[in-house]
Amino acid sequence: MSNIIFTRLFKIIVFFMALTGAAQMPIFKRYYISDLPGLGWLADFYLTNKLHYALGAVLIFMVMYLATVYILSKRNTLQLSRCGVVRASLFAAVIFTGVFRVIKNLPYVTMDPFTVMMIDWTHLSFAILLGITALTALIRGRSSYFEGGKVF
């Protein structure tokens, strides 16, 4: 798969991860966004939850693929930029807290309500920080993860 297709697919998955993640909160139904033609599926919690899980699995695969390729072959030739390190760290935090969210949602796992709240808020906070950081990098023209704007 070419870099352009991989990059576009990655961006599409991240967009739909953000969309389905926000849809798991009742905001689309509450503010009548799901009443718009074609957006009714955003009010279905179970559908958006399953989509979020499936897209999360694809995202984890893609991130692990990129990390493996970087570590095995590109580490000596490409240097991560500061913004790239911050965004990669935030991706790792979102994925890590997302795994904990999946664990907490398993039927045989019970957790203290405070722990559940902290897992949910931490995941949401890291996702929001990742979005803000990515938008800031795009506006500043530093959207590359590597020094000199090189493409992976």
NUMARKOL-10042 format. One record per residue (C-alpha): residue in three letters; z, y, x; residue number from 1; chain. Coordinates in Angstrom, 2 decimals. Each point is the difference from the previous one (the first is absolute). Layout:
BEGIN
REC, ALA, Z, Y, X, NUM, A
...
This chain:
BEGIN
REC, MET, 0.00, 0.00, 0.00, 1, A
REC, SER, -0.92, 3.38, 1.38, 2, A
REC, ASN, 2.57, 2.68, 0.75, 3, A
REC, ILE, -1.33, 2.27, -2.74, 4, A
REC, ILE, 0.28, -2.65, -2.71, 5, A
REC, PHE, 3.44, -1.05, 1.23, 6, A
REC, THR, 1.20, 3.62, 0.04, 7, A
REC, ARG, -1.32, 0.71, -3.49, 8, A
REC, LEU, 1.51, -3.20, -1.36, 9, A
REC, PHE, 3.32, 0.91, 1.63, 10, A
REC, LYS, -0.04, 3.45, -1.61, 11, A
REC, ILE, -0.90, -1.43, -3.41, 12, A
REC, ILE, 2.83, -2.51, 0.21, 13, A
REC, VAL, 2.50, 2.67, 1.05, 14, A
REC, PHE, -1.15, 2.20, -2.91, 15, A
REC, PHE, 0.41, -2.82, -2.53, 16, A
REC, MET, 3.34, -0.96, 1.54, 17, A
REC, ALA, 1.22, 3.55, -0.61, 18, A
REC, LEU, -1.47, 0.01, -3.51, 19, A
REC, THR, 1.47, -3.35, -1.03, 20, A
REC, GLY, 3.30, 0.86, 1.66, 21, A
REC, ALA, 0.26, 3.21, -1.99, 22, A
REC, ALA, -1.10, -1.87, -3.13, 23, A
REC, GLN, 3.06, -2.24, 0.22, 24, A
REC, MET, 2.03, 3.04, -0.90, 25, A
REC, PRO, -0.61, 1.01, -3.62, 26, A
REC, ILE, -1.65, 3.30, 0.88, 27, A
REC, PHE, -3.53, -0.89, -1.12, 28, A
REC, LYS, 1.15, -0.93, -3.50, 29, A
REC, ARG, 2.57, 2.79, -0.22, 30, A
REC, TYR, -2.49, 2.73, 0.87, 31, A
REC, TYR, -2.87, -1.53, -2.04, 32, A
REC, ILE, -2.17, -0.63, 3.06, 33, A
REC, SER, -0.49, -3.60, -1.14, 34, A
REC, ASP, -1.44, 1.33, -3.28, 35, A
REC, LEU, -3.06, 1.28, 1.85, 36, A
REC, PRO, -3.02, -2.30, -0.34, 37, A
REC, GLY, 0.00, -2.72, 2.64, 38, A
REC, LEU, 3.56, 0.62, 1.18, 39, A
REC, GLY, 1.90, -2.01, -2.61, 40, A
REC, TRP, 0.66, -2.77, 2.53, 41, A
REC, LEU, 2.29, 2.37, 1.92, 42, A
REC, ALA, 2.61, -0.29, -2.76, 43, A
REC, ASP, 0.20, -3.81, 0.35, 44, A
REC, PHE, 2.93, -0.59, 2.37, 45, A
REC, TYR, -0.71, -3.69, 0.56, 46, A
REC, LEU, -3.66, 0.55, 0.82, 47, A
REC, THR, 0.71, 2.83, 2.42, 48, A
REC, ASN, 2.83, -2.03, 1.57, 49, A
REC, LYS, -2.27, -2.99, 0.63, 50, A
REC, LEU, -2.78, 2.26, 1.31, 51, A
REC, HIS, 2.49, 1.74, 2.29, 52, A
REC, TYR, 1.14, -3.38, 1.37, 53, A
REC, ALA, -3.57, -1.24, 0.53, 54, A
REC, LEU, -1.12, 3.22, 1.64, 55, A
REC, GLY, 3.17, -0.04, 2.10, 56, A
REC, ALA, -0.92, -3.45, 1.31, 57, A
REC, VAL, -3.48, 1.25, 0.94, 58, A
REC, LEU, 1.47, 3.13, 1.61, 59, A
REC, ILE, 2.46, -2.06, 2.05, 60, A
REC, PHE, -2.87, -2.23, 1.16, 61, A
REC, MET, -2.09, 3.02, 1.00, 62, A
REC, VAL, 2.88, 1.70, 1.82, 63, A
REC, MET, 0.89, -3.21, 1.85, 64, A
REC, TYR, -3.66, -0.49, 0.93, 65, A
REC, LEU, -0.19, 3.54, 1.40, 66, A
REC, ALA, 3.29, -0.40, 1.87, 67, A
REC, THR, -1.12, -3.32, 1.48, 68, A
REC, VAL, -3.37, 1.34, 1.15, 69, A
REC, TYR, 1.68, 3.07, 1.49, 70, A
REC, ILE, 2.68, -1.97, 1.84, 71, A
REC, LEU, -2.36, -2.69, 1.31, 72, A
REC, SER, -3.02, 2.04, 1.03, 73, A
REC, LYS, 0.27, 3.76, -0.50, 74, A
REC, ARG, 3.49, 0.82, 1.28, 75, A
REC, ASN, -1.18, 0.80, 3.52, 76, A
REC, THR, -2.98, 2.12, -1.04, 77, A
REC, LEU, 1.26, 1.89, -3.06, 78, A
REC, GLN, 3.18, 2.08, -0.12, 79, A
REC, LEU, 1.66, 0.67, -3.36, 80, A
REC, SER, 0.40, 3.69, -0.78, 81, A
REC, ARG, 3.38, 1.39, -1.08, 82, A
REC, CYS, -1.26, 0.30, -3.55, 83, A
REC, GLY, -1.33, -3.55, 0.24, 84, A
REC, VAL, 3.39, -1.29, 1.11, 85, A
REC, VAL, 1.73, 1.81, -2.88, 86, A
REC, ARG, -2.45, -1.31, -2.60, 87, A
REC, ALA, 0.05, -3.54, 1.42, 88, A
REC, SER, 3.81, 0.08, -0.09, 89, A
REC, LEU, -0.03, 1.22, -3.59, 90, A
REC, PHE, -2.47, -2.76, -0.95, 91, A
REC, ALA, 2.36, -2.52, 1.59, 92, A
REC, ALA, 2.96, 1.48, -1.91, 93, A
REC, VAL, -1.88, -0.08, -3.31, 94, A
REC, ILE, -1.04, -3.61, 0.57, 95, A
REC, PHE, 3.51, -1.01, 1.11, 96, A
REC, THR, 1.67, 1.59, -3.02, 97, A
REC, GLY, -2.74, -1.38, -2.25, 98, A
REC, VAL, 0.84, -3.52, 1.17, 99, A
REC, PHE, 3.62, 0.67, -0.93, 100, A
REC, ARG, -1.14, 1.18, -3.42, 101, A
REC, VAL, -1.87, -3.25, -0.50, 102, A
REC, ILE, 3.08, -1.98, 1.07, 103, A
REC, LYS, 2.25, 1.95, -2.37, 104, A
REC, ASN, -2.38, -0.74, -2.88, 105, A
REC, LEU, 0.13, -3.77, 0.49, 106, A
REC, PRO, 1.69, -1.70, -2.97, 107, A
REC, TYR, 2.65, -1.80, 2.02, 108, A
REC, VAL, 1.04, 3.00, 2.10, 109, A
REC, THR, 2.77, 2.24, -1.27, 110, A
REC, MET, 0.99, 3.20, 1.69, 111, A
REC, ASP, 2.51, 2.73, -0.58, 112, A
REC, PRO, -1.45, 2.86, -2.11, 113, A
REC, PHE, 0.64, 2.48, 2.81, 114, A
REC, THR, -1.95, -2.20, 2.44, 115, A
REC, VAL, -2.87, -0.27, -2.47, 116, A
REC, MET, -0.04, 3.77, -0.43, 117, A
REC, MET, 0.04, 0.56, 3.77, 118, A
REC, ILE, -2.86, -2.46, 0.56, 119, A
REC, ASP, -2.09, 1.67, -2.73, 120, A
REC, TRP, 0.70, 3.55, 1.14, 121, A
REC, THR, -0.55, -0.82, 3.66, 122, A
REC, HIS, -3.36, -1.60, -0.79, 123, A
REC, LEU, -1.03, 2.96, -2.14, 124, A
REC, SER, 1.21, 2.51, 2.61, 125, A
REC, PHE, -1.93, -1.65, 2.83, 126, A
REC, ALA, -3.12, -0.22, -2.16, 127, A
REC, ILE, 0.23, 3.70, -0.85, 128, A
REC, LEU, 0.61, 0.90, 3.66, 129, A
REC, LEU, -3.02, -2.07, 1.00, 130, A
REC, GLY, -2.15, 1.82, -2.57, 131, A
REC, ILE, 1.22, 3.41, 1.14, 132, A
REC, THR, -0.52, -0.89, 3.66, 133, A
REC, ALA, -3.51, -1.34, -0.63, 134, A
REC, LEU, -0.94, 3.09, -2.01, 135, A
REC, THR, 1.40, 2.29, 2.71, 136, A
REC, ALA, -1.95, -1.89, 2.67, 137, A
REC, LEU, -3.19, 0.31, -2.06, 138, A
REC, ILE, 0.47, 3.74, -0.56, 139, A
REC, ARG, 0.75, 0.61, 3.68, 140, A
REC, GLY, -3.00, -2.05, 1.10, 141, A
REC, ARG, 2.12, -2.66, 1.68, 142, A
REC, SER, -0.88, -2.91, -2.22, 143, A
REC, SER, -0.69, -2.33, 2.94, 144, A
REC, TYR, 2.80, -2.31, 1.05, 145, A
REC, PHE, -1.13, 0.19, 3.62, 146, A
REC, GLU, -0.13, 2.67, 2.71, 147, A
REC, GLY, -3.31, 1.81, 0.22, 148, A
REC, GLY, -1.00, -0.92, -3.55, 149, A
REC, LYS, -1.37, -3.38, 1.03, 150, A
REC, VAL, -0.72, -2.49, -2.74, 151, A
REC, PHE, 1.45, -3.46, 0.16, 152, A
